[in-house]
Amino acid sequence: MRIVFADLHIHTCLSPCATLDMTPRKIVEQAQKRHLEIIAITDHNSAENVGSVIAAAQDTGLCVIPGIEVTTSEEAHIVGLFENPSDALSMQTLVYDHLQPGENDDDLFGMQVISNAFDEVEGINRRLLIGATNLGLNEVIDAIHKLNGLAVAAHIDRQAFSIISQLGFIPEGLNIDAVEISKRMTLKKGRAFFEDLERLAFITSSDAHDLEDIGSSPTGFQMAGPEMAELRLALKGEKGRKIQY
């Protein structure tokens, strides 16, 4: 076993408000500079740049987990992490079918750029990705699990767009695989502050919308290697795999 450092919440320039330097190759380069071994691409309500980041990371040794950050009807953010890009894109299809209607305002939220692995622009996503879906928390989590994904309650310490900010608590029976503490609070402090949630796995990650934030708040995992299957075991604390608190 060894310690693997991961940042499981990174946006590309497809996400509203992400800077235009958040392109596939630059993300991979920054992750390597920060000595990360696993990253997850989790754009708001979309997974269209996941494949490009995976391609950009080919032969680098960096594990890129396909993901998506879904805004539920309660306006809480749930991160879905998947084994392969096709599952992330299947989740994207569901999200697009239930996304708030409207068109993105480039001047207000920034351009939602679809890039290839060479950082070339291949298209612009016009959907209102910053909006919410009409899918409830349980619907989103169940959909992630049906695709064999992991469901993480995002930045529960934030005052907006978290389960706790929206509901005031995390329902006892909510079938999430982990909760995320934002970079505003250390993982140790997060566990102490939310001591009533000790039953859940805690991680921390950058929620990066610009390059400098990537790797600013990584989680260390005791695992055999940087793989999604190993991450799944670590979140469950099984077979000697675990989170380094």
C-alpha positions in Angstrom: 0.0 0.0 0.0 1.1 3.6 -0.6 -0.3 7.1 -0.3 -2.0 8.3 -3.5 -2.9 12.0 -3.7 -6.2 12.9 -5.5 -8.1 16.0 -6.4 -11.6 14.8 -7.2 -13.4 18.0 -8.1 -11.9 19.9 -11.1 -13.8 21.9 -13.7 -12.8 22.7 -17.2 -13.6 25.8 -19.2 -17.0 24.2 -20.0 -18.2 25.0 -16.5 -19.7 28.5 -16.0 -17.3 30.9 -14.3 -14.2 28.7 -15.0 -11.3 30.6 -16.5 -10.5 29.9 -20.2 -7.1 28.5 -19.3 -8.8 25.5 -17.8 -8.1 23.4 -20.9 -7.3 19.7 -21.0 -3.6 19.8 -21.5 -3.1 22.7 -19.0 -5.1 20.8 -16.4 -3.0 17.7 -16.9 0.2 19.7 -16.7 -0.9 21.5 -13.5 -1.9 18.2 -11.9 1.5 16.8 -12.6 3.2 19.9 -11.2 1.2 19.4 -8.0 2.2 15.7 -7.9 -1.3 14.5 -8.1 -1.9 10.9 -9.2 -5.7 11.0 -9.6 -8.0 13.9 -10.7 -11.7 13.9 -11.5 -13.2 16.2 -14.1 -16.6 17.3 -12.7 -18.1 20.1 -14.8 -21.4 21.7 -13.8 -24.2 19.5 -15.3 -22.0 18.3 -18.2 -19.3 15.8 -19.0 -18.4 16.9 -22.5 -14.7 17.7 -21.8 -14.0 14.5 -19.9 -12.8 12.5 -22.9 -10.5 15.3 -23.9 -8.8 15.4 -20.5 -8.4 11.6 -20.5 -6.8 11.8 -23.9 -4.5 14.6 -22.9 -3.4 12.5 -19.9 -2.6 9.4 -22.0 0.9 8.1 -21.2 1.4 10.5 -18.4 0.5 8.1 -15.6 -2.2 10.5 -14.4 -5.5 8.8 -13.7 -8.4 10.9 -14.9 -11.8 9.9 -13.4 -14.9 10.8 -15.5 -17.3 12.8 -13.5 -20.1 15.4 -13.4 -21.4 17.8 -10.8 -25.2 17.8 -10.8 -27.3 20.6 -9.4 -30.4 19.0 -7.9 -33.9 20.5 -7.7 -33.0 21.5 -4.2 -30.0 23.4 -5.7 -27.6 21.1 -3.9 -24.5 19.9 -5.8 -23.8 16.2 -6.0 -20.6 14.9 -7.7 -20.8 11.7 -9.7 -17.6 9.7 -10.3 -17.6 6.9 -12.9 -15.6 4.0 -14.1 -15.6 5.1 -17.7 -16.5 8.1 -19.9 -19.6 6.4 -21.4 -21.2 6.2 -17.9 -20.5 9.9 -17.3 -22.0 10.7 -20.7 -25.1 8.6 -19.8 -25.5 10.7 -16.7 -25.1 13.8 -18.8 -27.9 12.7 -21.0 -30.2 12.4 -18.0 -29.1 15.8 -16.7 -29.6 17.5 -20.1 -33.2 16.0 -20.3 -34.0 17.6 -16.9 -32.0 20.8 -17.0 -33.6 24.2 -16.5 -34.4 25.6 -19.9 -32.5 28.7 -21.1 -29.3 29.7 -22.8 -26.0 30.6 -21.2 -25.1 34.2 -21.0 -21.4 34.3 -22.1 -20.8 37.8 -20.8 -22.2 37.0 -17.3 -21.0 33.4 -16.8 -18.3 33.0 -19.4 -18.1 30.9 -22.5 -18.7 27.2 -22.1 -16.0 25.8 -24.4 -15.8 22.2 -25.6 -12.1 21.4 -26.2 -10.2 18.6 -27.8 -7.1 17.0 -26.2 -4.9 19.6 -27.9 -6.7 22.5 -26.3 -8.4 23.4 -29.6 -12.0 24.7 -29.4 -14.4 22.3 -31.0 -17.7 23.9 -30.0 -19.6 26.1 -27.5 -22.2 24.6 -25.2 -25.2 26.9 -25.2 -27.1 25.2 -22.4 -27.7 27.0 -19.1 -25.3 24.7 -17.3 -25.2 27.0 -14.2 -28.9 26.3 -13.6 -30.5 23.5 -11.7 -32.2 20.3 -12.9 -35.6 19.2 -11.8 -34.1 15.9 -10.4 -34.3 15.5 -6.6 -31.4 14.4 -4.4 -32.4 10.8 -4.3 -33.1 10.7 -8.0 -29.6 12.0 -8.8 -27.9 9.7 -6.3 -29.9 6.6 -7.5 -29.1 7.5 -11.2 -25.3 7.7 -10.3 -25.4 4.3 -8.6 -27.3 2.7 -11.4 -24.4 3.6 -13.6 -22.0 2.0 -11.0 -20.8 5.4 -10.0 -19.9 7.0 -6.7 -22.0 9.9 -5.3 -20.3 12.6 -3.3 -22.1 15.4 -1.5 -20.1 18.5 -2.6 -18.6 21.1 -0.3 -20.9 20.5 2.6 -19.2 23.4 4.6 -20.2 26.0 2.0 -23.1 28.4 2.6 -24.6 27.8 -0.9 -25.2 24.8 -3.2 -24.6 22.1 -0.5 -27.0 19.7 1.0 -26.6 21.3 4.4 -27.0 24.8 3.2 -30.2 23.9 1.3 -31.8 21.4 3.7 -30.0 22.2 7.0 -28.9 18.6 7.5 -28.0 15.4 5.6 -31.0 13.0 5.7 -30.1 9.8 7.7 -31.0 7.4 4.9 -29.4 9.4 2.0 -27.3 6.8 0.1 -24.1 8.9 -0.5 -20.7 7.4 -0.7 -18.8 10.4 0.7 -19.0 14.0 1.7 -16.6 16.7 0.5 -15.1 19.5 2.6 -14.1 22.5 0.5 -10.6 24.0 0.5 -11.8 26.6 2.9 -11.5 24.0 5.8 -9.0 21.2 6.4 -10.2 17.7 6.4 -9.4 17.2 10.1 -11.4 20.3 11.0 -14.2 19.2 8.8 -14.5 15.9 10.5 -14.5 17.6 13.9 -17.0 20.3 12.9 -19.4 17.7 11.4 -18.9 15.1 14.1 -22.5 13.9 13.7 -21.6 12.6 10.3 -18.8 10.3 11.4 -20.6 7.4 9.7 -19.7 8.9 6.3 -16.4 9.0 4.4 -14.9 12.5 4.2 -12.7 13.9 1.4 -11.4 17.3 0.5 -10.7 18.7 -3.0 -10.1 21.9 -4.8 -13.4 22.5 -6.7 -10.9 24.2 -9.1 -12.2 26.8 -11.6 -8.7 28.0 -12.4 -5.3 26.4 -12.8 -3.8 27.7 -9.6 -6.4 26.0 -7.5 -5.8 22.5 -8.9 -4.2 20.4 -6.1 -4.7 23.1 -3.5 -6.7 20.7 -1.2 -5.9 17.1 -2.2 -7.0 14.0 -0.3 -4.4 11.3 0.5 -5.6 7.7 0.0 -3.9 4.5 1.2 -4.3 2.4 -1.9 -2.4 -0.1 -4.1 -2.4 2.4 -7.0 -4.2 5.3 -8.7 -7.4 3.5 -9.9 -11.1 4.0 -9.6 -11.5 0.5 -8.2 -9.0 1.3 -5.5 -10.7 4.6 -4.7 -14.0 2.8 -4.2 -12.4 0.5 -1.7 -10.7 3.4 0.1 -14.0 5.3 0.6 -15.5 2.1 2.1 -12.4 1.5 4.2 -12.1 -2.1 2.8 -9.2 -4.5 2.2 -6.7 -2.2 3.9 -7.5 0.8 1.7 -8.5 4.0 3.5 -8.5 7.8 3.5 -5.6 9.5 5.2 -7.1 11.8 7.8 
